[in-house]
Each structure stands twice: as structure tokens, then as C-alpha cells.
Amino acid sequence: MSRSGRRGWLKGLLIFAVVALIGGTAFNYLYLADLRPDSLVEDTPAAREAGAKRLEALAAGHGLDAWLGYRVMDVTMEDVWYGDMIKRFVMHWEESPQALHGHFIRGAWTGQLELLSGPDKGDRWGIQDWKTWTAEPGEEPVFEQDATVEFVVPTTHYFLELPLRMRSATVALDAGQGVWEGKTYDLLFTSWDTTQPVPGVDQYVLWIDPGTGLLARADFTVRDQGGAVVGSARYGDYADFGGVKVAKEIAIFALMPGGMEMPVHTFVTEKIEWDTVPPDDLRPDPSLPNEGESKPGS
């Protein structure tokens, strides 16, 4: 088993820890969290069309035209985790902060993370067309399905690009306004195919700053981790990287019933460059077809 595979059981403990607070593991899989706010407009073709235009405007505000001109994101970042219990049972890494260097094919699910610090320094975790691989320093990638790698690599990539990629949602509806930390934001509910909570399809509520047009917060379900799991990503300290606006800080919280929030970790981006390597460098197995980039609920 790869080094990262030894940590695979930690993700299961994350599910258990969250669900234990709300009634047990069985409840997590029987209950589907529903993020639809009471202020959600009626689901009509006209409302969906208006919502789709708002998603396009959100992406445009984050530099959609520039982003579409690139092929590979090259990002240097840290992942900072909070609390002894979180670090012991949930954290993906051996230490926090964990310095990382990522390469991701723009708008896809293929990419890799290299660990730049800690006891596993130099290890690489990668995913190609939903096949996972790991490589120790100086070694070639070894393909072996690994639940931790399958979760961490594409999820890290997705949160960096979320305001740009959310335009793939087939459901986008006005959800009125919400107040967070004393400021009012425009809310947009998004999902795929249906507004109803269904297994395997995530829901998002986007908090858009009406002054800047940028994403400030995204609340989301995590169906891959059970029906009851809900999280929140807080976007701050935006910077322009080659014409693309990316939040330099993305703080991830677990949302509990009753409104309690638990800080989990924060991505802190130091630098983003584009097209420093060709996309084929991120596909170590040339025999795999260039398929599998789509994922339901994303």
C-alpha cells in the first residue's frame, strides 16, 4: 500500500466524527441534507435561464476568458489544519502546515500534488481520468486505487476553480439574499438536473458579493462522504494571476445542525502560474483514454 494509502482510514474517521455529532453513521447515509433556502424562487425554465446567466457573470468576473486560454494550473500553496482532534483523525498529511506544489489540467479532474515539506517530502499524489497513482521521490508513478488521493487531489483543484467551473451546473436559481458577518450577499442555489436532494448529486449555495461580483462563500453537500455531510468554503484575499482572480485563502468549515461551524483547514495560495508543463506530463499512463473528466454533481 502507498504511503497515502496508510492514511485512507482517516477520511472514514472524518465521516464518523461528523455524523456522531448528529446521531450516528446510519443517519448519515439515510438522511440527505437539503441546502434549498426558503427564499428559493420557483423552479421554472425562465428562472433556470436567469440563474445560468448569473453563473456566467460570476465566471466572467473571475476571469473566464483568460482561464479558458490556459491548459495547466501550476500552484504553490500551504494547507493549514486546526485543532488537535482534527489533525489526529482527519488531516490528510503528517504535519500542518503542509507545503504543496500542484499541477492540474484546467477545468478537468486530472492533476497531481507534490508534498514539499514534512516526512513525506517529495512524494507525489496524482489522478488521471479517475485512476489514482502515487510516486516516491525519484520513482515512477505507481497506479493503485487510493481513496485519499482520489478525494484530495481533485477536491483541492476544484475549490481553487469553483467560481469558474460552477457554470457546469444545470440548475441555478435565485435564492434571495443572506447576511454573513454583518454584510449582505446575493445567494444562488446550484445543483445538477433537479433541485431535490438526491444521492450522488451535490447542492451548493453561492454567496456572491454584490459589490465586486466575486464569490465570497460556498456552502455545499458532500454526497461522496454521506448524505448528511455539509461544508462551507470561505473565499478571501483575491489576487489576479494571469488575468484569473483566485482567492489566496480558502477556509473550509464543517457545518453542523443548529448552525454550529467547525473550522477544518485553510488553503493558502502563494503563487499560481500557467502552462509551465504540457498537459501530457500529467498523464503518466498514455494508454488511458482521455476520458472520465466529467463527474456528476460537479
C-alpha positions as YAML, in Angstrom:
chain: A
units: angstrom
residues:
- id: 1
  name: MET
  ca: [0.00, 0.00, 0.00]
- id: 2
  name: SER
  ca: [1.25, 3.52, -0.82]
- id: 3
  name: ARG
  ca: [2.13, 5.98, 1.91]
- id: 4
  name: SER
  ca: [-1.02, 7.92, 1.23]
- id: 5
  name: GLY
  ca: [-2.99, 4.70, 1.38]
- id: 6
  name: ARG
  ca: [-1.98, 4.30, 5.02]
- id: 7
  name: ARG
  ca: [-3.97, 7.47, 5.65]
- id: 8
  name: GLY
  ca: [-7.07, 6.28, 3.84]
- id: 9
  name: TRP
  ca: [-8.81, 5.26, 7.03]
- id: 10
  name: LEU
  ca: [-8.55, 8.85, 8.32]
- id: 11
  name: LYS
  ca: [-11.16, 10.04, 5.87]
- id: 12
  name: GLY
  ca: [-13.53, 7.41, 7.21]
- id: 13
  name: LEU
  ca: [-12.96, 8.77, 10.68]
- id: 14
  name: LEU
  ca: [-13.89, 12.23, 9.45]
- id: 15
  name: ILE
  ca: [-17.27, 10.90, 8.37]
- id: 16
  name: PHE
  ca: [-17.71, 9.13, 11.69]
- id: 17
  name: ALA
  ca: [-16.70, 12.20, 13.73]
- id: 18
  name: VAL
  ca: [-19.14, 14.49, 11.93]
- id: 19
  name: VAL
  ca: [-22.02, 12.03, 11.89]
- id: 20
  name: ALA
  ca: [-21.53, 11.02, 15.52]
- id: 21
  name: LEU
  ca: [-22.49, 14.56, 16.46]
- id: 22
  name: ILE
  ca: [-25.84, 14.25, 14.71]
- id: 23
  name: GLY
  ca: [-26.97, 10.79, 15.61]
- id: 24
  name: GLY
  ca: [-24.74, 8.08, 14.20]
- id: 25
  name: THR
  ca: [-23.35, 6.69, 10.99]
- id: 26
  name: ALA
  ca: [-26.61, 5.13, 9.83]
- id: 27
  name: PHE
  ca: [-28.31, 8.52, 9.92]
- id: 28
  name: ASN
  ca: [-25.60, 9.94, 7.67]
- id: 29
  name: TYR
  ca: [-26.45, 7.51, 4.92]
- id: 30
  name: LEU
  ca: [-30.22, 7.51, 5.36]
- id: 31
  name: TYR
  ca: [-30.64, 11.28, 5.56]
- id: 32
  name: LEU
  ca: [-29.90, 13.66, 2.67]
- id: 33
  name: ALA
  ca: [-29.03, 17.22, 3.64]
- id: 34
  name: ASP
  ca: [-31.03, 19.76, 1.66]
- id: 35
  name: LEU
  ca: [-29.50, 23.21, 1.14]
- id: 36
  name: ARG
  ca: [-32.51, 24.79, -0.56]
- id: 37
  name: PRO
  ca: [-33.27, 28.01, 1.34]
- id: 38
  name: ASP
  ca: [-36.83, 29.16, 1.96]
- id: 39
  name: SER
  ca: [-36.12, 32.16, -0.28]
- id: 40
  name: LEU
  ca: [-35.51, 29.97, -3.35]
- id: 41
  name: VAL
  ca: [-37.50, 31.12, -6.38]
- id: 42
  name: GLU
  ca: [-39.86, 28.76, -8.18]
- id: 43
  name: ASP
  ca: [-38.06, 26.30, -10.44]
- id: 44
  name: THR
  ca: [-39.14, 27.30, -13.94]
- id: 45
  name: PRO
  ca: [-37.30, 27.30, -17.30]
- id: 46
  name: ALA
  ca: [-37.13, 31.10, -17.17]
- id: 47
  name: ALA
  ca: [-35.72, 31.04, -13.63]
- id: 48
  name: ARG
  ca: [-33.09, 28.49, -14.65]
- id: 49
  name: GLU
  ca: [-32.11, 30.58, -17.65]
- id: 50
  name: ALA
  ca: [-31.71, 33.64, -15.43]
- id: 51
  name: GLY
  ca: [-29.64, 31.61, -12.97]
- id: 52
  name: ALA
  ca: [-27.41, 30.31, -15.76]
- id: 53
  name: LYS
  ca: [-26.71, 33.89, -16.83]
- id: 54
  name: ARG
  ca: [-25.71, 34.72, -13.26]
- id: 55
  name: LEU
  ca: [-23.28, 31.79, -13.24]
- id: 56
  name: GLU
  ca: [-21.75, 33.07, -16.47]
- id: 57
  name: ALA
  ca: [-21.45, 36.55, -14.94]
- id: 58
  name: LEU
  ca: [-19.79, 35.05, -11.85]
- id: 59
  name: ALA
  ca: [-17.26, 33.19, -14.00]
- id: 60
  name: ALA
  ca: [-16.65, 36.27, -16.16]
- id: 61
  name: GLY
  ca: [-15.91, 38.30, -13.04]
- id: 62
  name: HIS
  ca: [-13.26, 35.77, -12.06]
- id: 63
  name: GLY
  ca: [-11.52, 35.94, -15.45]
- id: 64
  name: LEU
  ca: [-13.26, 33.27, -17.52]
- id: 65
  name: ASP
  ca: [-11.83, 34.39, -20.86]
- id: 66
  name: ALA
  ca: [-8.24, 34.29, -19.57]
- id: 67
  name: TRP
  ca: [-8.82, 30.97, -17.77]
- id: 68
  name: LEU
  ca: [-10.14, 29.30, -20.90]
- id: 69
  name: GLY
  ca: [-6.94, 30.27, -22.70]
- id: 70
  name: TYR
  ca: [-4.78, 28.20, -20.35]
- id: 71
  name: ARG
  ca: [-4.25, 24.45, -20.21]
- id: 72
  name: VAL
  ca: [-2.45, 23.75, -16.91]
- id: 73
  name: MET
  ca: [-2.61, 25.45, -13.50]
- id: 74
  name: ASP
  ca: [0.68, 25.46, -11.56]
- id: 75
  name: VAL
  ca: [0.03, 26.36, -7.91]
- id: 76
  name: THR
  ca: [2.27, 26.69, -4.85]
- id: 77
  name: MET
  ca: [0.31, 26.62, -1.61]
- id: 78
  name: GLU
  ca: [0.06, 25.52, 2.01]
- id: 79
  name: ASP
  ca: [-2.68, 23.51, 3.68]
- id: 80
  name: VAL
  ca: [-3.18, 24.59, 7.31]
- id: 81
  name: TRP
  ca: [-5.23, 22.41, 9.68]
- id: 82
  name: TYR
  ca: [-6.83, 23.29, 13.03]
- id: 83
  name: GLY
  ca: [-7.30, 21.56, 16.36]
- id: 84
  name: ASP
  ca: [-5.65, 18.51, 17.83]
- id: 85
  name: MET
  ca: [-8.59, 16.20, 17.15]
- id: 86
  name: ILE
  ca: [-8.92, 17.36, 13.54]
- id: 87
  name: LYS
  ca: [-5.20, 16.91, 12.96]
- id: 88
  name: ARG
  ca: [-5.14, 13.47, 14.55]
- id: 89
  name: PHE
  ca: [-8.19, 11.94, 12.92]
- id: 90
  name: VAL
  ca: [-8.97, 13.96, 9.80]
- id: 91
  name: MET
  ca: [-5.84, 15.58, 8.37]
- id: 92
  name: HIS
  ca: [-4.51, 14.06, 5.14]
- id: 93
  name: TRP
  ca: [-0.89, 14.92, 5.90]
- id: 94
  name: GLU
  ca: [1.68, 14.07, 8.58]
- id: 95
  name: GLU
  ca: [2.15, 17.73, 9.54]
- id: 96
  name: SER
  ca: [0.47, 21.12, 9.34]
- id: 97
  name: PRO
  ca: [1.10, 23.41, 7.57]
- id: 98
  name: GLN
  ca: [1.79, 21.13, 4.64]
- id: 99
  name: ALA
  ca: [3.56, 22.83, 1.73]
- id: 100
  name: LEU
  ca: [2.28, 21.68, -1.66]
- id: 101
  name: HIS
  ca: [3.02, 22.15, -5.34]
- id: 102
  name: GLY
  ca: [0.15, 21.26, -7.63]
- id: 103
  name: HIS
  ca: [-0.26, 20.84, -11.36]
- id: 104
  name: PHE
  ca: [-3.81, 20.49, -12.69]
- id: 105
  name: ILE
  ca: [-5.30, 20.33, -16.15]
- id: 106
  name: ARG
  ca: [-7.56, 23.35, -16.32]
- id: 107
  name: GLY
  ca: [-11.25, 22.59, -15.81]
- id: 108
  name: ALA
  ca: [-10.65, 18.83, -15.57]
- id: 109
  name: TRP
  ca: [-10.08, 16.19, -12.90]
- id: 110
  name: THR
  ca: [-6.55, 15.18, -13.86]
- id: 111
  name: GLY
  ca: [-3.61, 16.51, -11.86]
- id: 112
  name: GLN
  ca: [-1.08, 15.93, -9.12]
- id: 113
  name: LEU
  ca: [0.15, 17.29, -5.80]
- id: 114
  name: GLU
  ca: [3.78, 17.15, -4.68]
- id: 115
  name: LEU
  ca: [4.45, 17.35, -0.94]
- id: 116
  name: LEU
  ca: [7.14, 19.97, -0.30]
- id: 117
  name: SER
  ca: [7.57, 19.54, 3.46]
- id: 118
  name: GLY
  ca: [7.28, 17.01, 6.25]
- id: 119
  name: PRO
  ca: [8.33, 13.36, 6.46]
- id: 120
  name: ASP
  ca: [6.78, 12.60, 3.05]
- id: 121
  name: LYS
  ca: [8.58, 15.45, 1.29]
- id: 122
  name: GLY
  ca: [8.96, 14.72, -2.40]
- id: 123
  name: ASP
  ca: [6.07, 12.26, -2.60]
- id: 124
  name: ARG
  ca: [3.55, 12.90, -5.37]
- id: 125
  name: TRP
  ca: [-0.14, 12.07, -5.39]
- id: 126
  name: GLY
  ca: [-1.93, 12.05, -8.72]
- id: 127
  name: ILE
  ca: [-5.14, 11.24, -10.53]
- id: 128
  name: GLN
  ca: [-5.58, 10.58, -14.25]
- id: 129
  name: ASP
  ca: [-9.07, 10.03, -15.63]
- id: 130
  name: TRP
  ca: [-10.16, 8.88, -12.14]
- id: 131
  name: LYS
  ca: [-7.29, 6.38, -11.83]
- id: 132
  name: THR
  ca: [-5.07, 7.28, -8.85]
- id: 133
  name: TRP
  ca: [-1.33, 6.96, -8.56]
- id: 134
  name: THR
  ca: [1.48, 7.79, -6.13]
- id: 135
  name: ALA
  ca: [5.21, 8.22, -6.59]
- id: 136
  name: GLU
  ca: [8.03, 8.42, -4.07]
- id: 137
  name: PRO
  ca: [10.95, 10.80, -4.73]
- id: 138
  name: GLY
  ca: [12.80, 9.84, -7.88]
- id: 139
  name: GLU
  ca: [10.42, 6.98, -8.65]
- id: 140
  name: GLU
  ca: [7.90, 6.48, -11.44]
- id: 141
  name: PRO
  ca: [4.18, 6.68, -10.66]
- id: 142
  name: VAL
  ca: [2.52, 3.52, -9.43]
- id: 143
  name: PHE
  ca: [-1.17, 3.22, -10.28]
- id: 144
  name: GLU
  ca: [-3.23, 1.87, -7.39]
- id: 145
  name: GLN
  ca: [-6.72, 3.00, -6.45]
- id: 146
  name: ASP
  ca: [-6.40, 5.10, -3.31]
- id: 147
  name: ALA
  ca: [-9.43, 6.71, -1.67]
- id: 148
  name: THR
  ca: [-7.43, 9.51, -0.06]
- id: 149
  name: VAL
  ca: [-5.70, 10.54, -3.27]
- id: 150
  name: GLU
  ca: [-9.00, 10.27, -5.17]
- id: 151
  name: PHE
  ca: [-10.56, 12.72, -2.73]
- id: 152
  name: VAL
  ca: [-7.73, 15.16, -2.00]
- id: 153
  name: VAL
  ca: [-6.26, 15.89, -5.44]
- id: 154
  name: PRO
  ca: [-9.40, 16.74, -7.43]
- id: 155
  name: THR
  ca: [-11.09, 18.42, -4.45]
- id: 156
  name: THR
  ca: [-8.14, 20.77, -3.92]
- id: 157
  name: HIS
  ca: [-8.21, 21.64, -7.61]
- id: 158
  name: TYR
  ca: [-11.98, 22.12, -7.70]
- id: 159
  name: PHE
  ca: [-12.10, 24.58, -4.81]
- id: 160
  name: LEU
  ca: [-9.46, 26.74, -6.49]
- id: 161
  name: GLU
  ca: [-11.52, 26.88, -9.69]
- id: 162
  name: LEU
  ca: [-15.04, 26.64, -8.24]
- id: 163
  name: PRO
  ca: [-16.32, 30.10, -9.32]
- id: 164
  name: LEU
  ca: [-15.28, 29.28, -12.89]
- id: 165
  name: ARG
  ca: [-16.39, 25.66, -13.00]
- id: 166
  name: MET
  ca: [-19.77, 26.11, -11.34]
- id: 167
  name: ARG
  ca: [-21.17, 27.19, -14.71]
- id: 168
  name: SER
  ca: [-21.45, 23.46, -15.47]
- id: 169
  name: ALA
  ca: [-24.40, 23.28, -13.04]
- id: 170
  name: THR
  ca: [-27.65, 22.54, -14.86]
- id: 171
  name: VAL
  ca: [-29.74, 24.06, -12.07]
- id: 172
  name: ALA
  ca: [-29.11, 27.65, -10.94]
- id: 173
  name: LEU
  ca: [-31.83, 29.56, -9.12]
- id: 174
  name: ASP
  ca: [-32.02, 32.89, -7.34]
- id: 175
  name: ALA
  ca: [-32.15, 32.33, -3.58]
- id: 176
  name: GLY
  ca: [-32.58, 35.91, -2.43]
- id: 177
  name: GLN
  ca: [-30.06, 37.45, -0.08]
- id: 178
  name: GLY
  ca: [-28.24, 36.37, 3.05]
- id: 179
  name: VAL
  ca: [-26.36, 38.21, 5.78]
- id: 180
  name: TRP
  ca: [-22.99, 36.87, 6.87]
- id: 181
  name: GLU
  ca: [-20.72, 38.66, 9.32]
- id: 182
  name: GLY
  ca: [-22.86, 41.78, 9.03]
- id: 183
  name: LYS
  ca: [-22.70, 42.00, 5.23]
- id: 184
  name: THR
  ca: [-25.45, 41.21, 2.73]
- id: 185
  name: TYR
  ca: [-24.75, 38.86, -0.18]
- id: 186
  name: ASP
  ca: [-26.72, 37.65, -3.18]
- id: 187
  name: LEU
  ca: [-27.49, 33.93, -2.92]
- id: 188
  name: LEU
  ca: [-27.57, 31.49, -5.82]
- id: 189
  name: PHE
  ca: [-28.63, 27.84, -5.40]
- id: 190
  name: THR
  ca: [-26.98, 25.39, -7.80]
- id: 191
  name: SER
  ca: [-27.15, 21.66, -8.46]
- id: 192
  name: TRP
  ca: [-27.49, 19.23, -11.34]
- id: 193
  name: ASP
  ca: [-30.71, 18.09, -13.06]
- id: 194
  name: THR
  ca: [-33.01, 18.59, -10.07]
- id: 195
  name: THR
  ca: [-33.49, 20.89, -7.09]
- id: 196
  name: GLN
  ca: [-34.42, 17.89, -4.95]
- id: 197
  name: PRO
  ca: [-31.78, 16.27, -2.73]
- id: 198
  name: VAL
  ca: [-30.72, 13.02, -4.37]
- id: 199
  name: PRO
  ca: [-27.84, 10.61, -3.66]
- id: 200
  name: GLY
  ca: [-24.66, 11.26, -5.62]
- id: 201
  name: VAL
  ca: [-25.54, 14.82, -6.65]
- id: 202
  name: ASP
  ca: [-24.28, 17.77, -4.65]
- id: 203
  name: GLN
  ca: [-26.02, 21.04, -3.89]
- id: 204
  name: TYR
  ca: [-24.31, 24.41, -3.50]
- id: 205
  name: VAL
  ca: [-25.41, 27.79, -2.19]
- id: 206
  name: LEU
  ca: [-23.15, 30.51, -3.57]
- id: 207
  name: TRP
  ca: [-22.72, 33.78, -1.65]
- id: 208
  name: ILE
  ca: [-21.81, 36.46, -4.19]
- id: 209
  name: ASP
  ca: [-20.52, 39.87, -3.19]
- id: 210
  name: PRO
  ca: [-22.85, 42.35, -4.97]
- id: 211
  name: GLY
  ca: [-20.14, 45.00, -4.94]
- id: 212
  name: THR
  ca: [-17.35, 43.01, -6.57]
- id: 213
  name: GLY
  ca: [-19.25, 40.19, -8.27]
- id: 214
  name: LEU
  ca: [-16.81, 37.71, -6.70]
- id: 215
  name: LEU
  ca: [-17.60, 34.56, -4.75]
- id: 216
  name: ALA
  ca: [-17.31, 35.11, -1.00]
- id: 217
  name: ARG
  ca: [-18.61, 31.79, 0.29]
- id: 218
  name: ALA
  ca: [-19.92, 28.47, -0.95]
- id: 219
  name: ASP
  ca: [-21.97, 26.10, 1.22]
- id: 220
  name: PHE
  ca: [-22.08, 22.56, -0.15]
- id: 221
  name: THR
  ca: [-23.08, 18.97, 0.44]
- id: 222
  name: VAL
  ca: [-20.50, 16.18, 0.25]
- id: 223
  name: ARG
  ca: [-22.52, 13.24, -1.05]
- id: 224
  name: ASP
  ca: [-19.35, 11.18, -1.53]
- id: 225
  name: GLN
  ca: [-18.94, 11.25, 2.25]
- id: 226
  name: GLY
  ca: [-22.55, 10.57, 3.17]
- id: 227
  name: GLY
  ca: [-25.90, 12.26, 2.79]
- id: 228
  name: ALA
  ca: [-25.75, 14.40, 5.92]
- id: 229
  name: VAL
  ca: [-22.29, 15.94, 5.48]
- id: 230
  name: VAL
  ca: [-22.32, 19.68, 4.76]
- id: 231
  name: GLY
  ca: [-19.36, 22.03, 4.45]
- id: 232
  name: SER
  ca: [-18.62, 25.65, 3.71]
- id: 233
  name: ALA
  ca: [-15.72, 27.27, 1.85]
- id: 234
  name: ARG
  ca: [-14.91, 30.91, 2.65]
- id: 235
  name: TYR
  ca: [-13.08, 32.78, -0.14]
- id: 236
  name: GLY
  ca: [-10.86, 35.75, 0.71]
- id: 237
  name: ASP
  ca: [-7.80, 37.80, -0.26]
- id: 238
  name: TYR
  ca: [-8.35, 37.63, -4.01]
- id: 239
  name: ALA
  ca: [-5.39, 38.16, -6.34]
- id: 240
  name: ASP
  ca: [-5.01, 38.35, -10.09]
- id: 241
  name: PHE
  ca: [-2.96, 35.50, -11.51]
- id: 242
  name: GLY
  ca: [-2.52, 35.98, -15.24]
- id: 243
  name: GLY
  ca: [-5.94, 37.55, -15.62]
- id: 244
  name: VAL
  ca: [-7.69, 34.97, -13.40]
- id: 245
  name: LYS
  ca: [-8.95, 36.07, -9.98]
- id: 246
  name: VAL
  ca: [-8.27, 33.35, -7.40]
- id: 247
  name: ALA
  ca: [-8.76, 33.57, -3.64]
- id: 248
  name: LYS
  ca: [-5.42, 33.27, -1.86]
- id: 249
  name: GLU
  ca: [-7.23, 31.96, 1.24]
- id: 250
  name: ILE
  ca: [-9.97, 29.33, 1.11]
- id: 251
  name: ALA
  ca: [-11.10, 28.31, 4.60]
- id: 252
  name: ILE
  ca: [-13.05, 25.06, 4.88]
- id: 253
  name: PHE
  ca: [-15.62, 24.59, 7.67]
- id: 254
  name: ALA
  ca: [-17.84, 21.67, 8.64]
- id: 255
  name: LEU
  ca: [-21.44, 22.86, 9.17]
- id: 256
  name: MET
  ca: [-23.38, 21.17, 11.96]
- id: 257
  name: PRO
  ca: [-27.13, 21.07, 12.60]
- id: 258
  name: GLY
  ca: [-28.21, 24.08, 14.62]
- id: 259
  name: GLY
  ca: [-25.75, 26.37, 12.89]
- id: 260
  name: MET
  ca: [-22.55, 25.33, 14.66]
- id: 261
  name: GLU
  ca: [-19.44, 25.69, 12.49]
- id: 262
  name: MET
  ca: [-16.19, 23.79, 12.94]
- id: 263
  name: PRO
  ca: [-13.05, 25.12, 11.21]
- id: 264
  name: VAL
  ca: [-11.23, 22.27, 9.49]
- id: 265
  name: HIS
  ca: [-8.43, 23.65, 7.31]
- id: 266
  name: THR
  ca: [-7.39, 26.54, 5.06]
- id: 267
  name: PHE
  ca: [-5.71, 26.53, 1.67]
- id: 268
  name: VAL
  ca: [-3.23, 29.41, 1.47]
- id: 269
  name: THR
  ca: [-2.09, 30.06, -2.10]
- id: 270
  name: GLU
  ca: [1.30, 31.68, -2.59]
- id: 271
  name: LYS
  ca: [1.68, 31.62, -6.37]
- id: 272
  name: ILE
  ca: [-0.16, 30.49, -9.49]
- id: 273
  name: GLU
  ca: [1.44, 30.19, -12.91]
- id: 274
  name: TRP
  ca: [0.02, 28.80, -16.11]
- id: 275
  name: ASP
  ca: [1.17, 26.30, -18.72]
- id: 276
  name: THR
  ca: [4.55, 25.62, -17.12]
- id: 277
  name: VAL
  ca: [4.21, 22.00, -18.24]
- id: 278
  name: PRO
  ca: [2.21, 20.40, -21.08]
- id: 279
  name: PRO
  ca: [-0.98, 18.52, -20.15]
- id: 280
  name: ASP
  ca: [0.53, 15.21, -21.23]
- id: 281
  name: ASP
  ca: [3.04, 15.47, -18.37]
- id: 282
  name: LEU
  ca: [0.08, 14.98, -16.02]
- id: 283
  name: ARG
  ca: [-0.99, 11.80, -17.79]
- id: 284
  name: PRO
  ca: [1.75, 9.32, -16.83]
- id: 285
  name: ASP
  ca: [-0.16, 6.40, -18.37]
- id: 286
  name: PRO
  ca: [-0.52, 7.22, -22.08]
- id: 287
  name: SER
  ca: [-2.60, 4.07, -22.60]
- id: 288
  name: LEU
  ca: [-5.54, 5.55, -20.66]
- id: 289
  name: PRO
  ca: [-8.11, 7.25, -22.87]
- id: 290
  name: ASN
  ca: [-8.63, 10.98, -22.47]
- id: 291
  name: GLU
  ca: [-12.00, 10.37, -20.88]
- id: 292
  name: GLY
  ca: [-13.59, 10.39, -17.47]
- id: 293
  name: GLU
  ca: [-13.24, 14.12, -16.87]
- id: 294
  name: SER
  ca: [-16.93, 14.53, -16.13]
- id: 295
  name: LYS
  ca: [-18.30, 13.89, -12.67]
- id: 296
  name: PRO
  ca: [-21.96, 14.04, -11.59]
- id: 297
  name: GLY
  ca: [-22.68, 16.87, -9.23]
- id: 298
  name: SER
  ca: [-19.66, 18.95, -10.18]
...
